Amino acid sequence: MSNRVAPLPRSGGGQRPHAIYLAIGFPPAAKSSAYRLRETANQFVAMGWDITVITICQEAWEREYGLDHTLSEKVDPRVKVIELPLMREDLETDIRAFSEERSIDPVGWISRLRKREQKIFPERDFGGWRYELEKAVVQQHRQHPADLLISSCAPYVNLAATWKLWEEYRVPYAVDFRDGWSLDVIGGGEAFTRDSVSGRWESKVLEHALAVWCVNDPIAGFYRERYPHLADRVHVVRNGYDEDSLPDVSGRSPDPNAGLTFGYLGSVNFTPAFLESVLDGWRIARRNDPILARSRFEVRGHIGAGPIREANRHMDLLKEAAVDNVSFGGPVPKSDLAATYGSWDALVLMLVGGRFVTSGKVYEFMATGLPVLSAHDVDHDASNILAGHPLWTGAVGLDPHRLADSFSEAARMALKATDEDRATARQLARRFARPAVLAPAVRHLTELVQPTPAGVPAPAATASTGDVQP
């Protein structure tokens, strides 16, 4: 069945409807969210929309995680991208650009900056972007009237611009919360109360949203419980994987005498103590298992942002582990993902959090067809995704001795896996291919939107029904 729906009349009177997409982190930003943002924009174009992406300038990402221009290669050329000259002041590392106040009292300067930002909008690091974002969406709407605004969070300051366009022009909108705002996805509790400044912002914006997207069922459940009258507008729209990231694993036959290569790919956003537990498990496994004694463990991805990028305790631990055949190879460009996965025999899935965290990497790891070793809490949403995977070690928590057993089990799987095992793993993951996840969600929004003449108030948003998920 085709993903396309009949084109809608545009507010400005043309042939195609127009969507404004607040997508800070859009390619070429080297962020994990870039994949979801890119596919969402591409799906809107495929379904007959004009789409304008509003993000921040590339220099801002150079300060933070960096750039990956290969991510931009698969952006549909019909997607219009507006880059705003917004950057985090606190990530500036050129001391020649520091004010006298910052040079004399850097800690106090940061503290005062945080207060100023959160006075404008209740979000640390990004609150100060509010007025420029509001100005940008209004300007784009005046130039090319929008029938829909999609707001992808974080940062949550995007909600202020979303509300601005609703207040002034009644442009319908949807919120892609991904991990949620009022939920502490790591700790598992409420991040702030409904009567707090942040809570009031969230409540009023969600009140009129056409749809609210979350990446997994536990997060969606939290929001349905928090806002029961909006429950049928809250949808599960999972992350997923891209087919071009997958290696060819057919006919693999690792040599136990040469040892195996284990790999981790992703942002190192867990604590040093977490990493130390995994490395201790690896050391114990190497001591007890002769095959692992000949094996390697490669860590790839981003470690830290801004001035502490690759200059922190995590890097110290990895350097100290070099004697145990552990290496760090830095980030992997999108175009090299398949080759990187293809060079490994088993994957180590290191994830923080618990039942509210899935992580986009779990889908990609699952879809490679390689053995997956879980290094995360037992009660973790990744366990729900991996259930039934024929090459998964299971989740045993973070005890080093139990992780050592998992390393040995993953090695056994890598040596004994058949093409049929690998094909079964890939088939299980296929429902999480990114187009299969996002196409139904974009189609649903397309069907909900009823364009109105530019500048004329629209009726209150109507509730939608059912989950949008594969």
N, C-alpha and C positions, 0 to 999 in steps of 0.2 A: 504493500500500500504506500502511496506517495505521502511524503511529509508535508506537501504543500496544501495550502487552503486557498480559497478564492480571495484575490486581492481586495482590500478594503478601500473605500474612497478616502482620500487624504483630507485633513482639515484645511490645508491650503488650497484645495480644489484640484490637485493633481491626480495622478493615477496610482501612486503608492502611498500608504500610510507612513508616518515618520515617527521613529522612537529616539528619544534621548537616553543614552546609557551612561550613568555615572559609574565608571569602572576604573577606579584608581588601582593600578597594578596591571593594566593592560599591556600586552607586548609592546616594546621589547623588555619590559621590567622582568628581571630574573626572580620571579616570585611564583610560588606554587599556585596561587590563585589565577595566574595569567592564562592557564589552560582552560579553566572554566569560563573566564571572561571572553576569551577568544571564540570558543565554541558557541557561546550564547549569542554573540554578535553575528557570527556566521549563520546561525540558524535563523535569526530574524531576517537577514538578507535572503536566505533561501526560501523563506515563506512570504516574500513579496514586499518587504519593508525597506525603506530608507532608514539608516541608523547612523546616529552621530554619537561617537564615544567621547566622553570627557574624562581625561586623566591628567596626570601631572608630567612635567618635563623630564626628559631623559637624564638630565644632570642630577635630578633628585634621586634617581635609582642608582646612579654612580656613587652617590654618597652612602647609600644604604647597602643593598645586596648586590648591586651591579646590573649589567645589561646582558641579554642574550638575544642578539638580532636574528638568530635562526627561528625564534618564536614568531617573528613577524612574517615569516615566509608563507605561513598558512592562513594569514588573515585575508579574508575576501577583499579584493581591491576596491569593492564598492562601499566598504566601511569607511566612513569619514572619522578621522581621529583628531581631536582638539587637545593639545598639550598646554596646560596652564603653567605659568612660571611660579609654581609653588614648591617649596622645599622645607625640610625640617631644619630649623636654625641650629638645633642642638647637635646635629651631625656634622656641622662644619668643622673641618680639621685644619684649615689654613689659618694659622694664628695671626697672619697679616690682616685677615678680615675681621678679627675680634675687635669689639668696642673696648674702650678703656675700662668700662665697668666690668665687662666679662674677663678681661685680662687680670684685673686686680682681685676679683672675687668670683671665680668660675662657678663654684658650688652655689653661691647666693644668686648668681645670674640665672642659672638653670631653674632654681626654685621660683624666682620671680617670673620667669618665662612661663612656667607651668601654670601659675596662678592667672596670668593674663590670658593664656589660651583657654583655660577652663571657664573663665568668666564670659568669654564670647560664646563658647559651646562646651558642654560638660564632657570633654574628651581630651585626655593628655596627649600631647605631641601634635594633634591635628585640629584642635578646636579653633585655632586662629585662622584656619582656611575658610571658615564659614562664609564670609561676605564675598570672597572671590568666587567661590562655587555658586553661590546664589546668583551673582551677577552673570556668570557664564551660562547657566541654564536659561535665565530670562532672555539673555541676548540671543542664544541659539533659537529659542522658541519664537522670538520676534522675527528672526531671519528666515526660519523654516518651521512653521507651526507644527508642534508635536501632538500626536494622538496618544502617546504613552511615554512615561518615564520609567526606566528600570533603575533602581538604586541598589548597587551591590556594596555590602558592608563586610569588612571594615575598610576604611575608617567610617565611623558612624556619623561623622559630621556631614556625610552625604545626605543624611536625613533632613538636615536643615534646608539644603537646596531643594530637596524633594518637596518639602512642605511649602517653600516659597513659591514654587511653580503651581502647586495646588491652590494656595491662598489667592494668588493673583489671577490665575487663568483656568483653574479647575482642570488641569491636565491629569487624567487618570494615571495611577502609578502602582508599581509592584515593588516589593522589597525582597531582595535576595540576602537574607540574613547570614546564610552559610552556617556559622557557628552560634549565632544569637548574640544579643547585647546584654540583656539582663540575666543571662545564665553564665555562671562561672563553669566553663566546660571542663576545666582541669580539676577544680575542687569539687564540682558537682552540686553546688548550691546556688542561691540567688546572689547575683553580683551587686544589685542595688534594689531598693524597695520601690514600689509603684508611686509613692508620694515624694520621692527624691526628685531633684532636677532632671536627672537622666531618665527616671521612671516616667515623669510627666511628658518628656519629649517622646519617649517610645510609645506611650499610650496614645497620644494624640495622632502620631503619624500612622500607627497601625490601624487606628479606628477607621480610616478611609481607604486603606490599601485594597486594591483589587485582589491581591494574593501575597502571601508571605512564604518564601521558600526557605527550607532548612535542609541540611545535608544528611540527616539521619532521623530515624523514628524517635529516639529518646529526646532529641532537641525539639522536634515537632510536638511531642507529647508535653514537654515543659510549657511551650507557648499555648497550646490548646487548654491546658489547665490554668495558666495565668490569665488568659483572655478567653473564657469559655464562649462568649457571644461571637467571637471571631474564629472559632475552631474550624469551621468548614472552609475558611480561606487559607489555612495553614497547610502547606503541602511539602512532602518529602521530595526534594530534587537532589539526588545524590551527586557526588563527584564521580569521576570515572577515569577511563584511560583512553589513550589514543593508539590506534592500530599501528601507526608508523613508529611507535616507541618499542615495539615488541621484537625480540630476536628470533632467529630461526633455530629452534631447539630440537628439530627432528634428527634422529640418528646419532644423538650425543652418546659418547662412551668415555667418560672420564677415566684417567689412568690413576689408580690408587697409589702406584709406586711414585708417581710424580707429585702426589698431593692434590688437594682441591683448592679452589678459590672461592671464598665467601665474600659477599659484597653488601654494603649498605649504601643507599642513595637517597638523599633528602636533606632537609635542613636539620642541623644539629641544634634543636631547640629544647633539649632536655638538660637536666642539671649535670654538673660534673660527677656527682655521686651516682647518677643513673648510668652514665657512660662507664664509670669505674666498675660497676657491677657486671656489665656486659664483658668488659675486657678481662675481669677476673674469671668469669665463666670460660672465656676463650683460653686463658692460661691453664686453667684446671683441665679443660678438655685436651689441650695439647700434651699435658703431662700424662694423661691417662689413656689417650687414644693414639696409636702410632700413625694412623692416617692423618689425623689432625696435626700431629707433630711435624708433618711434612707440608702442611697447608698454609694458606695465606688468608688474611682478612683485610679487605680494602674498604675504606670509608671515603665516600664521595659526596659532595654537596657544599652547602654554605654553613660556615661556622662563625656566628656572630655577625653583627651589622655595624656599619659606620666605623668609628675609630677602633673598635675592638674586633673587627673582622680578622679572623685567623690570628688573633693575639690575645688569647685567654686561657683559662685553665683547661678547657677541652683540648686545645692544641698541645698543651704540656703533657696531658695524659697520653695522647696519641703518639707523641714523640718518644715518651718513655716506653711505650708498648712496641716500638720498632724491633726490639730484641725478640719479640714474640711473633715476628712476621706480620705486624700490623702496619699499614701505610695509609696516608691521607693524600688523595689526589686532586682535591679541589672540586669546584662545580663542574657539571657535565652539560655542555650545550645540548639543546633539544635535538639537534641533528645527529648527535652522537649517542643518544640513549640506547637505541637498539644494539649498537656495537658494544656498548659498555655492558649491558645485560648479557649479551652473547659471550662475553669473556669470563663470566662467572658461572659457578656450578651450583650455588645455593645463595639465597638471599636472607639477610638478617633484618627483620622488621622491628625497628626501635621506635616506640611511640610513647608519649606521655599520656596522662589522663586515664579515664576509665570509660564508663558506659556512654558518656556523651561525646566521646571522640572517636572518629573513624579514621580520618586522614585520607587524602587522595591517593597516597602511595600504595595503600593496601590493594586497590583495584589493579594498579599497574603491576605490582608484585605478583598478584594472583594470576594475571593474564599472561605472564611470561612463560608459564608452564614449568618454572623451576621450583625446587623445594623452597619452602618459606619457613624460617625459624622465627617464632614470635618472642620478642623481648618487650613485654608490656604486662600490665595488670591482667589477671585472669578475667575479671569482670570488665571487659573492654568491648566496644562496639565492633572493633576489628575482628574479634572472635566470632561474632554473628555473621560477618561477611565471609570469613574463611571456612565456616562450618561446612563439612562435606568435601573440602579440597583434599584430593588424594595424596598430595605432597606437602602437607602442613604438619609441623611437629606438635601443634597444640600450644596453648598458652599456659605457662607454668609460673608466671610472676617473674620477679627479678632476683631471686636467690641465686648466687653464682654457681653453686653445685648443681642445682636443677637446670640452669642454663647450660652448664657443661654437658649434661646428658642430652639436651636438645641439640647442641652442636654435633654430638656424635650421631644422633638420630637423623639430622639433616644430611650428614655425610653419607650415612647408609642409604638414605633415599636417593641421593644424587648418583650413587653408584649402581643402584638397582632399578631406577625408574625406567619404564618402557615408553615408547612413543605413545602407546595407548594411555598411560598415566598422564603424560604431558598434554595430550589432546583432551582428556577429560577435564583437567584443570582449566584449560583455555575455554572450553565450552561452558564451564560453570561461570567463568568471568564474563562471558560474551554479553550478558544482559547489562553489564556496566560499561560497555563501550560508550564513549562520551556522547555521540549523536543519539544513541538509543535512550540515553538518560535525559538529554536536554531538548530534543525535538518535541516530545509530548508536552513539556512544560511551556515551551515557546508557542506551540500551537494552541494550548489552552488560553494563554494570555491574548493571543490574536483573536480567538473566538469571543473573549470577554469584552474587548474594547469596542465601544460604539462611538466613533469620532463625532465631534461637534464642531461647529464653525469656530474659527480662531477667536479667542477672547471671550467666548460666551460660556458662562458657568455651566458645568455638567451636573447632572443629578448625582446624588450620593452613590458611592460605590456599592455594588450589589455583591452579595456573598456568592462564592463559588462552591462547587461541591466535589467531593472526592479527592483522593491523593493523586498527584501527578508523579508517577514513578514507574520504572520499568517493571 
